[in-house]
Amino acid sequence: ARSDPDQALELLDEHARRFSKGALLDEREALRAIALCKLDRLAEARMIAAALIESRPRSLLIDRMRDACPALVAE
């Protein structure tokens, strides 16, 4: 799924169905934003990234999203 954002989204959707409020919720949403960015679905990706940043402003996942898709995270 690392090189196939469509497949990544399918796997993330399955994870969300199975573990909707699981311990990896933030990681899942960061990966979702990155996959959407790679598919040029920037509006959706930015909404997800913004929600994560708002809820966890000091998260290391913000750097991960910025590294994977600089357009996701404004300075």
Buried (B, 14 or more C-beta within 10 A) or exposed (E): EEEEBEEBBEBBEEBBEEEEEEEEBBBBBBBBBBBBBBBEBBEBBBEBBBEBBEEBEEBEBBEBBBEBBEEBBEE
